[in-house]
């Protein structure tokens, strides 16, 4: 098997740690702490805010199943990318596309409910973190889609045989230009 | 016998590990390079990592319906990591040449089983709760 290029190593690292790992860490933190919560959810004096908090937490709680899909697809993409297998592109495009889709839904909700207003963000560290996550997800997903679309593995066929114990690699349809 | 939930999560994952490994052995799905890898896999990956680590630490005290997707997510990502480490570096177990649910290539079998690891913490927590309280807990 050829050595993995530096760009592929970075891409695999971003998919496995930056997406799959951080998505898992986010949901563990969501269920075990207030780290991922904006500060306004603790304001129990304003009835309107209490009502909105219920909507906000209900909205956020709908994401784990969809994020499961993103995390697993991204981890599989990294797994196949390290093995220089064409399925890296399939799972990469699925995972990155789903990540971008979910980020845009989140951005849409936050924007329509005024959570990006400068005055709101200035006094809420939780929302500032939310913005960073939103931007990171959109930029990362589109970069990943762009990179996979131009990747040599996109035109490579699945390798038919792989040496089971890491010996000589019996492959067909190796990617070209790597 | 009433036992506490961390221990029951660990034991449930161990039991799942024994059943999975026995089934795989009977069906000749994968083979271990040495018996030590088999024992380490059941004890550490099934019991400690997926049962106690993921199952109990993440899902031990949460409503089951809410935390189940997170348990599967973390379990599957850990599983893909374990299968990747084995496939590319450890080579502790290897796949038979026979198709597995129609999957022929070793790398695809590893990916499939990697995702299937996600069920281990989910079932560990469910079994542990049923064994200790008789209720899955929401």
Contacts between the chains, C-beta under 8 A, distances in Angstrom:
chain1	res1	chain2	res2	distance
A	16	B	81	7.6
A	20	B	77	4.8
A	20	B	80	7.8
A	21	B	77	7.1
A	23	B	73	7.1
A	24	B	70	7.6
A	24	B	73	5.7
A	24	B	74	4.8
A	24	B	77	5.6
A	27	B	70	4.5
A	27	B	73	6.7
A	27	B	74	8.0
A	28	B	58	5.6
A	28	B	70	6.7
A	28	B	74	7.0
A	31	B	58	7.4
A	31	B	62	5.5
A	31	B	66	7.1
A	31	B	67	6.0
A	31	B	70	6.4
A	32	B	58	7.6
A	61	B	66	6.8
A	64	B	66	7.6
A	64	B	69	4.0
A	64	B	70	5.4
A	64	B	73	7.0
A	65	B	69	4.6
A	67	B	69	7.8
A	67	B	73	6.8
A	68	B	69	4.9
A	68	B	70	7.7
A	68	B	72	6.0
A	68	B	73	4.2
A	68	B	76	7.6
A	71	B	73	5.1
A	71	B	76	7.5
A	71	B	77	5.6
A	72	B	73	7.0
A	72	B	76	5.0
A	72	B	77	6.9
A	72	B	80	7.4
A	72	B	115	5.9
A	72	B	118	7.4
A	75	B	76	7.2
A	75	B	77	4.8
A	75	B	80	4.3
A	75	B	81	7.3
A	75	B	114	7.7
A	76	B	80	6.2
A	76	B	111	5.6
A	76	B	114	7.4
A	76	B	115	7.2
A	78	B	84	7.8
A	79	B	80	5.3
A	79	B	83	7.3
A	79	B	84	4.8
A	79	B	110	7.7
A	79	B	111	6.0
A	79	B	114	6.9
A	80	B	107	7.1
A	80	B	111	7.1
A	82	B	84	6.5
A	82	B	88	6.2
A	83	B	87	7.0
A	83	B	88	6.9
A	83	B	107	5.5
A	85	B	107	5.8
A	87	B	107	7.9
A	87	B	108	7.5
A	87	B	111	7.6
A	158	B	105	6.9
A	159	B	105	7.2
A	159	B	107	7.6
A	160	B	105	7.2
A	161	B	105	7.4
A	162	B	105	6.4
A	162	B	106	5.1
A	162	B	107	5.6
A	164	B	94	4.1
A	164	B	95	6.0
A	164	B	106	5.5
A	165	B	33	7.9
A	165	B	91	5.0
A	165	B	94	5.6
A	166	B	88	7.4
A	166	B	91	5.2
